[in-house]
Structure formats: structure tokens, C-alpha cells
């Protein structure tokens, strides 16, 4: 006699949001053009100036100085940890935490810029250069110029 097997219900492939859950409103309303969104880079520029000034501060009283005193590899590691935390909150569908973690990511990115000798204006110019270019075309253009691979064995970009 053949053994009967119970069929399990098919699992939903879309795990992002159950169908019965209502779409939540944004934590902050959308920002209109010409308002505080345009000031975003100014906030980051001011934060960059503060972190730059803190390079010479006492690491026992300044978090930025403490991070910078550990070297670029540790700063990069901390940036990566913060980025992962932001991703986890996004997957967990927690927008308030994504906002908070995004602020941490931006702060640690700026510390990484300071540790690496990169100025925000260089990043803004690169973003401006890419404006209006297809992401596919922009990425293809990098294959002949900038290094985009990471050698896990040597832990360096070739």
C-alpha cells in the first residue's frame, strides 16, 4: 500500500510584506525640491569639517579621533559594520531604524573619507559627472579605468 504524503501549502516567494499588511506612511513627509534636501550636502560638508578638525583631538574624548587613530582599515571595517546594520533594518522593514542607521553609515563614510584623504567635493563632482548617465553605461565605463575588484587573498584592490 502506498504511503500518503501530505502536501504543504506553497510558500510565498515575496517575503517583503505580507499581503494583508497595510502600507505604512513615511516617518517623514517627502521633501520638496529647493528645500532641506538641497542642504543635505551642506550638512555632510559641515560634518566633514568637524571630523577633519577632530583628527588631532584626544581619542579618549572624541569618537572621531579614536576611529581615525586606529587607521584606515579599522575605519573601513566600522563603516562596513554600520552598512550591514542598515541593510538588516531595511530587510526587517523598519524605516525608523533605517533612518538612524543611515545617519551612522554617512558619519562613518565621512570618517573613512577623512582617513583616506578624500574630500566631499570630489565625491560631489563624481556624482555630478555621472548625472544623466545610465547606470549600466557608467559601470561599463569603469571596467577600463578604475579598479573595481577586491582581492580577498591580499585584502587589497588590485
Chimera marker file (.cmm) of the C-alpha trace (Angstrom):
<marker_set name="trace">
<marker id="1" x="0.000" y="0.000" z="0.000" r="1" g="1" b="0" radius="0.5"/>
<marker id="2" x="1.391" y="3.377" z="-0.992" r="1" g="1" b="0" radius="0.5"/>
<marker id="3" x="2.163" y="5.829" z="1.729" r="1" g="1" b="0" radius="0.5"/>
<marker id="4" x="0.144" y="9.023" z="1.548" r="1" g="1" b="0" radius="0.5"/>
<marker id="5" x="2.127" y="12.244" z="1.700" r="1" g="1" b="0" radius="0.5"/>
<marker id="6" x="0.669" y="15.435" z="2.976" r="1" g="1" b="0" radius="0.5"/>
<marker id="7" x="1.049" y="18.351" z="0.618" r="1" g="1" b="0" radius="0.5"/>
<marker id="8" x="2.341" y="21.513" z="2.198" r="1" g="1" b="0" radius="0.5"/>
<marker id="9" x="0.907" y="24.816" z="1.102" r="1" g="1" b="0" radius="0.5"/>
<marker id="10" x="3.159" y="26.641" z="-1.327" r="1" g="1" b="0" radius="0.5"/>
<marker id="11" x="5.313" y="29.196" z="0.430" r="1" g="1" b="0" radius="0.5"/>
<marker id="12" x="5.007" y="32.772" z="-0.663" r="1" g="1" b="0" radius="0.5"/>
<marker id="13" x="8.005" y="33.838" z="-2.723" r="1" g="1" b="0" radius="0.5"/>
<marker id="14" x="7.591" y="37.503" z="-1.787" r="1" g="1" b="0" radius="0.5"/>
<marker id="15" x="8.605" y="37.793" z="1.857" r="1" g="1" b="0" radius="0.5"/>
<marker id="16" x="8.916" y="41.550" z="1.864" r="1" g="1" b="0" radius="0.5"/>
<marker id="17" x="5.426" y="42.367" z="3.066" r="1" g="1" b="0" radius="0.5"/>
<marker id="18" x="2.501" y="40.091" z="3.798" r="1" g="1" b="0" radius="0.5"/>
<marker id="19" x="-0.476" y="40.851" z="1.548" r="1" g="1" b="0" radius="0.5"/>
<marker id="20" x="-2.744" y="41.628" z="4.480" r="1" g="1" b="0" radius="0.5"/>
<marker id="21" x="-0.432" y="44.274" z="5.942" r="1" g="1" b="0" radius="0.5"/>
<marker id="22" x="-1.237" y="47.838" z="5.024" r="1" g="1" b="0" radius="0.5"/>
<marker id="23" x="1.450" y="50.020" z="3.551" r="1" g="1" b="0" radius="0.5"/>
<marker id="24" x="2.753" y="52.275" z="6.299" r="1" g="1" b="0" radius="0.5"/>
<marker id="25" x="3.125" y="56.008" z="5.999" r="1" g="1" b="0" radius="0.5"/>
<marker id="26" x="6.565" y="57.539" z="5.854" r="1" g="1" b="0" radius="0.5"/>
<marker id="27" x="8.236" y="58.612" z="9.071" r="1" g="1" b="0" radius="0.5"/>
<marker id="28" x="8.978" y="61.998" z="7.493" r="1" g="1" b="0" radius="0.5"/>
<marker id="29" x="7.000" y="63.561" z="4.663" r="1" g="1" b="0" radius="0.5"/>
<marker id="30" x="8.675" y="63.723" z="1.244" r="1" g="1" b="0" radius="0.5"/>
<marker id="31" x="10.988" y="66.716" z="0.880" r="1" g="1" b="0" radius="0.5"/>
<marker id="32" x="10.140" y="69.247" z="-1.806" r="1" g="1" b="0" radius="0.5"/>
<marker id="33" x="12.790" y="70.359" z="-4.281" r="1" g="1" b="0" radius="0.5"/>
<marker id="34" x="14.586" y="73.516" z="-3.242" r="1" g="1" b="0" radius="0.5"/>
<marker id="35" x="14.208" y="72.824" z="0.470" r="1" g="1" b="0" radius="0.5"/>
<marker id="36" x="16.240" y="70.913" z="3.036" r="1" g="1" b="0" radius="0.5"/>
<marker id="37" x="17.070" y="68.140" z="0.541" r="1" g="1" b="0" radius="0.5"/>
<marker id="38" x="19.323" y="70.615" z="-1.238" r="1" g="1" b="0" radius="0.5"/>
<marker id="39" x="21.031" y="71.344" z="2.083" r="1" g="1" b="0" radius="0.5"/>
<marker id="40" x="21.955" y="67.656" z="2.533" r="1" g="1" b="0" radius="0.5"/>
<marker id="41" x="25.396" y="68.038" z="1.044" r="1" g="1" b="0" radius="0.5"/>
<marker id="42" x="25.938" y="71.148" z="3.192" r="1" g="1" b="0" radius="0.5"/>
<marker id="43" x="25.232" y="69.091" z="6.337" r="1" g="1" b="0" radius="0.5"/>
<marker id="44" x="27.701" y="66.463" z="5.163" r="1" g="1" b="0" radius="0.5"/>
<marker id="45" x="30.262" y="69.158" z="4.323" r="1" g="1" b="0" radius="0.5"/>
<marker id="46" x="29.939" y="70.558" z="7.870" r="1" g="1" b="0" radius="0.5"/>
<marker id="47" x="30.255" y="67.076" z="9.363" r="1" g="1" b="0" radius="0.5"/>
<marker id="48" x="33.360" y="66.527" z="7.231" r="1" g="1" b="0" radius="0.5"/>
<marker id="49" x="34.865" y="69.739" z="8.652" r="1" g="1" b="0" radius="0.5"/>
<marker id="50" x="34.125" y="68.587" z="12.214" r="1" g="1" b="0" radius="0.5"/>
<marker id="51" x="35.640" y="65.130" z="11.648" r="1" g="1" b="0" radius="0.5"/>
<marker id="52" x="38.676" y="66.706" z="9.973" r="1" g="1" b="0" radius="0.5"/>
<marker id="53" x="39.154" y="69.002" z="12.983" r="1" g="1" b="0" radius="0.5"/>
<marker id="54" x="38.857" y="66.045" z="15.356" r="1" g="1" b="0" radius="0.5"/>
<marker id="55" x="41.810" y="64.221" z="13.740" r="1" g="1" b="0" radius="0.5"/>
<marker id="56" x="44.083" y="65.912" z="16.229" r="1" g="1" b="0" radius="0.5"/>
<marker id="57" x="41.727" y="65.683" z="19.203" r="1" g="1" b="0" radius="0.5"/>
<marker id="58" x="42.259" y="63.411" z="22.203" r="1" g="1" b="0" radius="0.5"/>
<marker id="59" x="40.960" y="59.914" z="21.302" r="1" g="1" b="0" radius="0.5"/>
<marker id="60" x="39.695" y="59.497" z="24.871" r="1" g="1" b="0" radius="0.5"/>
<marker id="61" x="37.177" y="62.328" z="24.375" r="1" g="1" b="0" radius="0.5"/>
<marker id="62" x="36.457" y="62.208" z="20.625" r="1" g="1" b="0" radius="0.5"/>
<marker id="63" x="34.900" y="59.224" z="18.890" r="1" g="1" b="0" radius="0.5"/>
<marker id="64" x="36.126" y="60.534" z="15.525" r="1" g="1" b="0" radius="0.5"/>
<marker id="65" x="39.685" y="60.876" z="16.830" r="1" g="1" b="0" radius="0.5"/>
<marker id="66" x="39.502" y="57.364" z="18.305" r="1" g="1" b="0" radius="0.5"/>
<marker id="67" x="38.357" y="55.898" z="14.982" r="1" g="1" b="0" radius="0.5"/>
<marker id="68" x="40.955" y="57.815" z="12.970" r="1" g="1" b="0" radius="0.5"/>
<marker id="69" x="43.767" y="56.816" z="15.349" r="1" g="1" b="0" radius="0.5"/>
<marker id="70" x="43.104" y="53.154" z="14.529" r="1" g="1" b="0" radius="0.5"/>
<marker id="71" x="43.912" y="53.563" z="10.836" r="1" g="1" b="0" radius="0.5"/>
<marker id="72" x="42.038" y="53.293" z="7.597" r="1" g="1" b="0" radius="0.5"/>
<marker id="73" x="41.497" y="49.503" z="7.797" r="1" g="1" b="0" radius="0.5"/>
<marker id="74" x="39.657" y="49.777" z="11.133" r="1" g="1" b="0" radius="0.5"/>
<marker id="75" x="37.668" y="52.776" z="9.905" r="1" g="1" b="0" radius="0.5"/>
<marker id="76" x="36.673" y="50.789" z="6.806" r="1" g="1" b="0" radius="0.5"/>
<marker id="77" x="35.689" y="47.824" z="8.976" r="1" g="1" b="0" radius="0.5"/>
<marker id="78" x="33.497" y="50.055" z="11.155" r="1" g="1" b="0" radius="0.5"/>
<marker id="79" x="31.902" y="51.584" z="8.060" r="1" g="1" b="0" radius="0.5"/>
<marker id="80" x="31.120" y="48.082" z="6.784" r="1" g="1" b="0" radius="0.5"/>
<marker id="81" x="29.566" y="47.080" z="10.110" r="1" g="1" b="0" radius="0.5"/>
<marker id="82" x="27.321" y="50.139" z="10.058" r="1" g="1" b="0" radius="0.5"/>
<marker id="83" x="26.321" y="49.469" z="6.442" r="1" g="1" b="0" radius="0.5"/>
<marker id="84" x="25.348" y="45.891" z="7.332" r="1" g="1" b="0" radius="0.5"/>
<marker id="85" x="23.261" y="47.154" z="10.272" r="1" g="1" b="0" radius="0.5"/>
<marker id="86" x="21.435" y="49.489" z="7.881" r="1" g="1" b="0" radius="0.5"/>
<marker id="87" x="20.788" y="46.621" z="5.471" r="1" g="1" b="0" radius="0.5"/>
<marker id="88" x="19.461" y="44.421" z="8.279" r="1" g="1" b="0" radius="0.5"/>
<marker id="89" x="16.970" y="47.107" z="9.300" r="1" g="1" b="0" radius="0.5"/>
<marker id="90" x="15.878" y="47.574" z="5.687" r="1" g="1" b="0" radius="0.5"/>
<marker id="91" x="15.236" y="43.842" z="5.307" r="1" g="1" b="0" radius="0.5"/>
<marker id="92" x="13.395" y="43.887" z="8.648" r="1" g="1" b="0" radius="0.5"/>
<marker id="93" x="11.135" y="46.589" z="7.160" r="1" g="1" b="0" radius="0.5"/>
<marker id="94" x="11.957" y="49.069" z="9.925" r="1" g="1" b="0" radius="0.5"/>
<marker id="95" x="12.139" y="52.533" z="8.305" r="1" g="1" b="0" radius="0.5"/>
<marker id="96" x="12.821" y="54.451" z="11.532" r="1" g="1" b="0" radius="0.5"/>
<marker id="97" x="15.844" y="52.237" z="12.193" r="1" g="1" b="0" radius="0.5"/>
<marker id="98" x="16.943" y="52.566" z="8.538" r="1" g="1" b="0" radius="0.5"/>
<marker id="99" x="16.962" y="56.338" z="9.007" r="1" g="1" b="0" radius="0.5"/>
<marker id="100" x="19.038" y="56.095" z="12.192" r="1" g="1" b="0" radius="0.5"/>
<marker id="101" x="21.427" y="53.536" z="10.695" r="1" g="1" b="0" radius="0.5"/>
<marker id="102" x="21.736" y="55.611" z="7.511" r="1" g="1" b="0" radius="0.5"/>
<marker id="103" x="22.930" y="58.542" z="9.597" r="1" g="1" b="0" radius="0.5"/>
<marker id="104" x="25.521" y="56.210" z="11.180" r="1" g="1" b="0" radius="0.5"/>
<marker id="105" x="26.581" y="54.995" z="7.725" r="1" g="1" b="0" radius="0.5"/>
<marker id="106" x="27.012" y="58.556" z="6.446" r="1" g="1" b="0" radius="0.5"/>
<marker id="107" x="29.012" y="59.574" z="9.526" r="1" g="1" b="0" radius="0.5"/>
<marker id="108" x="31.314" y="56.560" z="9.198" r="1" g="1" b="0" radius="0.5"/>
<marker id="109" x="31.653" y="57.150" z="5.444" r="1" g="1" b="0" radius="0.5"/>
<marker id="110" x="32.845" y="60.669" z="6.199" r="1" g="1" b="0" radius="0.5"/>
<marker id="111" x="35.332" y="59.323" z="8.755" r="1" g="1" b="0" radius="0.5"/>
<marker id="112" x="36.521" y="56.931" z="6.019" r="1" g="1" b="0" radius="0.5"/>
<marker id="113" x="36.897" y="59.856" z="3.610" r="1" g="1" b="0" radius="0.5"/>
<marker id="114" x="38.995" y="61.753" z="6.160" r="1" g="1" b="0" radius="0.5"/>
<marker id="115" x="41.130" y="58.669" z="6.849" r="1" g="1" b="0" radius="0.5"/>
<marker id="116" x="41.580" y="58.117" z="3.092" r="1" g="1" b="0" radius="0.5"/>
<marker id="117" x="42.311" y="61.733" z="2.178" r="1" g="1" b="0" radius="0.5"/>
<marker id="118" x="39.117" y="62.110" z="0.125" r="1" g="1" b="0" radius="0.5"/>
<marker id="119" x="37.246" y="65.424" z="0.168" r="1" g="1" b="0" radius="0.5"/>
<marker id="120" x="33.429" y="65.538" z="-0.180" r="1" g="1" b="0" radius="0.5"/>
<marker id="121" x="33.721" y="67.939" z="-3.114" r="1" g="1" b="0" radius="0.5"/>
<marker id="122" x="35.494" y="65.172" z="-5.054" r="1" g="1" b="0" radius="0.5"/>
<marker id="123" x="32.552" y="62.857" z="-4.404" r="1" g="1" b="0" radius="0.5"/>
<marker id="124" x="30.000" y="65.540" z="-5.342" r="1" g="1" b="0" radius="0.5"/>
<marker id="125" x="31.893" y="66.162" z="-8.614" r="1" g="1" b="0" radius="0.5"/>
<marker id="126" x="31.916" y="62.432" z="-9.386" r="1" g="1" b="0" radius="0.5"/>
<marker id="127" x="28.174" y="62.241" z="-8.740" r="1" g="1" b="0" radius="0.5"/>
<marker id="128" x="27.653" y="65.278" z="-10.968" r="1" g="1" b="0" radius="0.5"/>
<marker id="129" x="29.753" y="63.627" z="-13.685" r="1" g="1" b="0" radius="0.5"/>
<marker id="130" x="27.514" y="60.546" z="-13.521" r="1" g="1" b="0" radius="0.5"/>
<marker id="131" x="24.270" y="62.526" z="-13.547" r="1" g="1" b="0" radius="0.5"/>
<marker id="132" x="22.173" y="61.641" z="-16.566" r="1" g="1" b="0" radius="0.5"/>
<marker id="133" x="24.315" y="58.608" z="-17.454" r="1" g="1" b="0" radius="0.5"/>
<marker id="134" x="22.713" y="55.193" z="-17.419" r="1" g="1" b="0" radius="0.5"/>
<marker id="135" x="23.919" y="53.082" z="-14.509" r="1" g="1" b="0" radius="0.5"/>
<marker id="136" x="24.725" y="50.255" z="-16.914" r="1" g="1" b="0" radius="0.5"/>
<marker id="137" x="26.782" y="52.547" z="-19.164" r="1" g="1" b="0" radius="0.5"/>
<marker id="138" x="28.555" y="54.151" z="-16.177" r="1" g="1" b="0" radius="0.5"/>
<marker id="139" x="29.533" y="50.801" z="-14.691" r="1" g="1" b="0" radius="0.5"/>
<marker id="140" x="30.802" y="49.568" z="-18.082" r="1" g="1" b="0" radius="0.5"/>
<marker id="141" x="32.967" y="52.682" z="-18.371" r="1" g="1" b="0" radius="0.5"/>
<marker id="142" x="34.727" y="51.814" z="-15.104" r="1" g="1" b="0" radius="0.5"/>
<marker id="143" x="35.986" y="48.439" z="-16.324" r="1" g="1" b="0" radius="0.5"/>
<marker id="144" x="38.795" y="50.154" z="-18.249" r="1" g="1" b="0" radius="0.5"/>
<marker id="145" x="39.658" y="52.797" z="-15.707" r="1" g="1" b="0" radius="0.5"/>
<marker id="146" x="39.110" y="52.463" z="-12.001" r="1" g="1" b="0" radius="0.5"/>
<marker id="147" x="39.841" y="49.253" z="-10.105" r="1" g="1" b="0" radius="0.5"/>
<marker id="148" x="36.562" y="47.662" z="-9.064" r="1" g="1" b="0" radius="0.5"/>
<marker id="149" x="37.714" y="44.236" z="-7.911" r="1" g="1" b="0" radius="0.5"/>
<marker id="150" x="38.836" y="43.245" z="-4.440" r="1" g="1" b="0" radius="0.5"/>
<marker id="151" x="41.455" y="40.554" z="-3.922" r="1" g="1" b="0" radius="0.5"/>
<marker id="152" x="40.276" y="38.684" z="-0.822" r="1" g="1" b="0" radius="0.5"/>
<marker id="153" x="43.613" y="36.856" z="-0.565" r="1" g="1" b="0" radius="0.5"/>
<marker id="154" x="45.703" y="40.024" z="-0.231" r="1" g="1" b="0" radius="0.5"/>
<marker id="155" x="42.839" y="42.142" z="1.123" r="1" g="1" b="0" radius="0.5"/>
<marker id="156" x="43.707" y="44.839" z="-1.426" r="1" g="1" b="0" radius="0.5"/>
<marker id="157" x="42.202" y="46.378" z="-4.515" r="1" g="1" b="0" radius="0.5"/>
<marker id="158" x="44.467" y="45.403" z="-7.428" r="1" g="1" b="0" radius="0.5"/>
<link id1="1" id2="2" r="1" g="1" b="0" radius="0.2"/>
<link id1="2" id2="3" r="1" g="1" b="0" radius="0.2"/>
<link id1="3" id2="4" r="1" g="1" b="0" radius="0.2"/>
<link id1="4" id2="5" r="1" g="1" b="0" radius="0.2"/>
<link id1="5" id2="6" r="1" g="1" b="0" radius="0.2"/>
<link id1="6" id2="7" r="1" g="1" b="0" radius="0.2"/>
<link id1="7" id2="8" r="1" g="1" b="0" radius="0.2"/>
<link id1="8" id2="9" r="1" g="1" b="0" radius="0.2"/>
<link id1="9" id2="10" r="1" g="1" b="0" radius="0.2"/>
<link id1="10" id2="11" r="1" g="1" b="0" radius="0.2"/>
<link id1="11" id2="12" r="1" g="1" b="0" radius="0.2"/>
<link id1="12" id2="13" r="1" g="1" b="0" radius="0.2"/>
<link id1="13" id2="14" r="1" g="1" b="0" radius="0.2"/>
<link id1="14" id2="15" r="1" g="1" b="0" radius="0.2"/>
<link id1="15" id2="16" r="1" g="1" b="0" radius="0.2"/>
<link id1="16" id2="17" r="1" g="1" b="0" radius="0.2"/>
<link id1="17" id2="18" r="1" g="1" b="0" radius="0.2"/>
<link id1="18" id2="19" r="1" g="1" b="0" radius="0.2"/>
<link id1="19" id2="20" r="1" g="1" b="0" radius="0.2"/>
<link id1="20" id2="21" r="1" g="1" b="0" radius="0.2"/>
<link id1="21" id2="22" r="1" g="1" b="0" radius="0.2"/>
<link id1="22" id2="23" r="1" g="1" b="0" radius="0.2"/>
<link id1="23" id2="24" r="1" g="1" b="0" radius="0.2"/>
<link id1="24" id2="25" r="1" g="1" b="0" radius="0.2"/>
<link id1="25" id2="26" r="1" g="1" b="0" radius="0.2"/>
<link id1="26" id2="27" r="1" g="1" b="0" radius="0.2"/>
<link id1="27" id2="28" r="1" g="1" b="0" radius="0.2"/>
<link id1="28" id2="29" r="1" g="1" b="0" radius="0.2"/>
<link id1="29" id2="30" r="1" g="1" b="0" radius="0.2"/>
<link id1="30" id2="31" r="1" g="1" b="0" radius="0.2"/>
<link id1="31" id2="32" r="1" g="1" b="0" radius="0.2"/>
<link id1="32" id2="33" r="1" g="1" b="0" radius="0.2"/>
<link id1="33" id2="34" r="1" g="1" b="0" radius="0.2"/>
<link id1="34" id2="35" r="1" g="1" b="0" radius="0.2"/>
<link id1="35" id2="36" r="1" g="1" b="0" radius="0.2"/>
<link id1="36" id2="37" r="1" g="1" b="0" radius="0.2"/>
<link id1="37" id2="38" r="1" g="1" b="0" radius="0.2"/>
<link id1="38" id2="39" r="1" g="1" b="0" radius="0.2"/>
<link id1="39" id2="40" r="1" g="1" b="0" radius="0.2"/>
<link id1="40" id2="41" r="1" g="1" b="0" radius="0.2"/>
<link id1="41" id2="42" r="1" g="1" b="0" radius="0.2"/>
<link id1="42" id2="43" r="1" g="1" b="0" radius="0.2"/>
<link id1="43" id2="44" r="1" g="1" b="0" radius="0.2"/>
<link id1="44" id2="45" r="1" g="1" b="0" radius="0.2"/>
<link id1="45" id2="46" r="1" g="1" b="0" radius="0.2"/>
<link id1="46" id2="47" r="1" g="1" b="0" radius="0.2"/>
<link id1="47" id2="48" r="1" g="1" b="0" radius="0.2"/>
<link id1="48" id2="49" r="1" g="1" b="0" radius="0.2"/>
<link id1="49" id2="50" r="1" g="1" b="0" radius="0.2"/>
<link id1="50" id2="51" r="1" g="1" b="0" radius="0.2"/>
<link id1="51" id2="52" r="1" g="1" b="0" radius="0.2"/>
<link id1="52" id2="53" r="1" g="1" b="0" radius="0.2"/>
<link id1="53" id2="54" r="1" g="1" b="0" radius="0.2"/>
<link id1="54" id2="55" r="1" g="1" b="0" radius="0.2"/>
<link id1="55" id2="56" r="1" g="1" b="0" radius="0.2"/>
<link id1="56" id2="57" r="1" g="1" b="0" radius="0.2"/>
<link id1="57" id2="58" r="1" g="1" b="0" radius="0.2"/>
<link id1="58" id2="59" r="1" g="1" b="0" radius="0.2"/>
<link id1="59" id2="60" r="1" g="1" b="0" radius="0.2"/>
<link id1="60" id2="61" r="1" g="1" b="0" radius="0.2"/>
<link id1="61" id2="62" r="1" g="1" b="0" radius="0.2"/>
<link id1="62" id2="63" r="1" g="1" b="0" radius="0.2"/>
<link id1="63" id2="64" r="1" g="1" b="0" radius="0.2"/>
<link id1="64" id2="65" r="1" g="1" b="0" radius="0.2"/>
<link id1="65" id2="66" r="1" g="1" b="0" radius="0.2"/>
<link id1="66" id2="67" r="1" g="1" b="0" radius="0.2"/>
<link id1="67" id2="68" r="1" g="1" b="0" radius="0.2"/>
<link id1="68" id2="69" r="1" g="1" b="0" radius="0.2"/>
<link id1="69" id2="70" r="1" g="1" b="0" radius="0.2"/>
<link id1="70" id2="71" r="1" g="1" b="0" radius="0.2"/>
<link id1="71" id2="72" r="1" g="1" b="0" radius="0.2"/>
<link id1="72" id2="73" r="1" g="1" b="0" radius="0.2"/>
<link id1="73" id2="74" r="1" g="1" b="0" radius="0.2"/>
<link id1="74" id2="75" r="1" g="1" b="0" radius="0.2"/>
<link id1="75" id2="76" r="1" g="1" b="0" radius="0.2"/>
<link id1="76" id2="77" r="1" g="1" b="0" radius="0.2"/>
<link id1="77" id2="78" r="1" g="1" b="0" radius="0.2"/>
<link id1="78" id2="79" r="1" g="1" b="0" radius="0.2"/>
<link id1="79" id2="80" r="1" g="1" b="0" radius="0.2"/>
<link id1="80" id2="81" r="1" g="1" b="0" radius="0.2"/>
<link id1="81" id2="82" r="1" g="1" b="0" radius="0.2"/>
<link id1="82" id2="83" r="1" g="1" b="0" radius="0.2"/>
<link id1="83" id2="84" r="1" g="1" b="0" radius="0.2"/>
<link id1="84" id2="85" r="1" g="1" b="0" radius="0.2"/>
<link id1="85" id2="86" r="1" g="1" b="0" radius="0.2"/>
<link id1="86" id2="87" r="1" g="1" b="0" radius="0.2"/>
<link id1="87" id2="88" r="1" g="1" b="0" radius="0.2"/>
<link id1="88" id2="89" r="1" g="1" b="0" radius="0.2"/>
<link id1="89" id2="90" r="1" g="1" b="0" radius="0.2"/>
<link id1="90" id2="91" r="1" g="1" b="0" radius="0.2"/>
<link id1="91" id2="92" r="1" g="1" b="0" radius="0.2"/>
<link id1="92" id2="93" r="1" g="1" b="0" radius="0.2"/>
<link id1="93" id2="94" r="1" g="1" b="0" radius="0.2"/>
<link id1="94" id2="95" r="1" g="1" b="0" radius="0.2"/>
<link id1="95" id2="96" r="1" g="1" b="0" radius="0.2"/>
<link id1="96" id2="97" r="1" g="1" b="0" radius="0.2"/>
<link id1="97" id2="98" r="1" g="1" b="0" radius="0.2"/>
<link id1="98" id2="99" r="1" g="1" b="0" radius="0.2"/>
<link id1="99" id2="100" r="1" g="1" b="0" radius="0.2"/>
<link id1="100" id2="101" r="1" g="1" b="0" radius="0.2"/>
<link id1="101" id2="102" r="1" g="1" b="0" radius="0.2"/>
<link id1="102" id2="103" r="1" g="1" b="0" radius="0.2"/>
<link id1="103" id2="104" r="1" g="1" b="0" radius="0.2"/>
<link id1="104" id2="105" r="1" g="1" b="0" radius="0.2"/>
<link id1="105" id2="106" r="1" g="1" b="0" radius="0.2"/>
<link id1="106" id2="107" r="1" g="1" b="0" radius="0.2"/>
<link id1="107" id2="108" r="1" g="1" b="0" radius="0.2"/>
<link id1="108" id2="109" r="1" g="1" b="0" radius="0.2"/>
<link id1="109" id2="110" r="1" g="1" b="0" radius="0.2"/>
<link id1="110" id2="111" r="1" g="1" b="0" radius="0.2"/>
<link id1="111" id2="112" r="1" g="1" b="0" radius="0.2"/>
<link id1="112" id2="113" r="1" g="1" b="0" radius="0.2"/>
<link id1="113" id2="114" r="1" g="1" b="0" radius="0.2"/>
<link id1="114" id2="115" r="1" g="1" b="0" radius="0.2"/>
<link id1="115" id2="116" r="1" g="1" b="0" radius="0.2"/>
<link id1="116" id2="117" r="1" g="1" b="0" radius="0.2"/>
<link id1="117" id2="118" r="1" g="1" b="0" radius="0.2"/>
<link id1="118" id2="119" r="1" g="1" b="0" radius="0.2"/>
<link id1="119" id2="120" r="1" g="1" b="0" radius="0.2"/>
<link id1="120" id2="121" r="1" g="1" b="0" radius="0.2"/>
<link id1="121" id2="122" r="1" g="1" b="0" radius="0.2"/>
<link id1="122" id2="123" r="1" g="1" b="0" radius="0.2"/>
<link id1="123" id2="124" r="1" g="1" b="0" radius="0.2"/>
<link id1="124" id2="125" r="1" g="1" b="0" radius="0.2"/>
<link id1="125" id2="126" r="1" g="1" b="0" radius="0.2"/>
<link id1="126" id2="127" r="1" g="1" b="0" radius="0.2"/>
<link id1="127" id2="128" r="1" g="1" b="0" radius="0.2"/>
<link id1="128" id2="129" r="1" g="1" b="0" radius="0.2"/>
<link id1="129" id2="130" r="1" g="1" b="0" radius="0.2"/>
<link id1="130" id2="131" r="1" g="1" b="0" radius="0.2"/>
<link id1="131" id2="132" r="1" g="1" b="0" radius="0.2"/>
<link id1="132" id2="133" r="1" g="1" b="0" radius="0.2"/>
<link id1="133" id2="134" r="1" g="1" b="0" radius="0.2"/>
<link id1="134" id2="135" r="1" g="1" b="0" radius="0.2"/>
<link id1="135" id2="136" r="1" g="1" b="0" radius="0.2"/>
<link id1="136" id2="137" r="1" g="1" b="0" radius="0.2"/>
<link id1="137" id2="138" r="1" g="1" b="0" radius="0.2"/>
<link id1="138" id2="139" r="1" g="1" b="0" radius="0.2"/>
<link id1="139" id2="140" r="1" g="1" b="0" radius="0.2"/>
<link id1="140" id2="141" r="1" g="1" b="0" radius="0.2"/>
<link id1="141" id2="142" r="1" g="1" b="0" radius="0.2"/>
<link id1="142" id2="143" r="1" g="1" b="0" radius="0.2"/>
<link id1="143" id2="144" r="1" g="1" b="0" radius="0.2"/>
<link id1="144" id2="145" r="1" g="1" b="0" radius="0.2"/>
<link id1="145" id2="146" r="1" g="1" b="0" radius="0.2"/>
<link id1="146" id2="147" r="1" g="1" b="0" radius="0.2"/>
<link id1="147" id2="148" r="1" g="1" b="0" radius="0.2"/>
<link id1="148" id2="149" r="1" g="1" b="0" radius="0.2"/>
<link id1="149" id2="150" r="1" g="1" b="0" radius="0.2"/>
<link id1="150" id2="151" r="1" g="1" b="0" radius="0.2"/>
<link id1="151" id2="152" r="1" g="1" b="0" radius="0.2"/>
<link id1="152" id2="153" r="1" g="1" b="0" radius="0.2"/>
<link id1="153" id2="154" r="1" g="1" b="0" radius="0.2"/>
<link id1="154" id2="155" r="1" g="1" b="0" radius="0.2"/>
<link id1="155" id2="156" r="1" g="1" b="0" radius="0.2"/>
<link id1="156" id2="157" r="1" g="1" b="0" radius="0.2"/>
<link id1="157" id2="158" r="1" g="1" b="0" radius="0.2"/>
</marker_set>
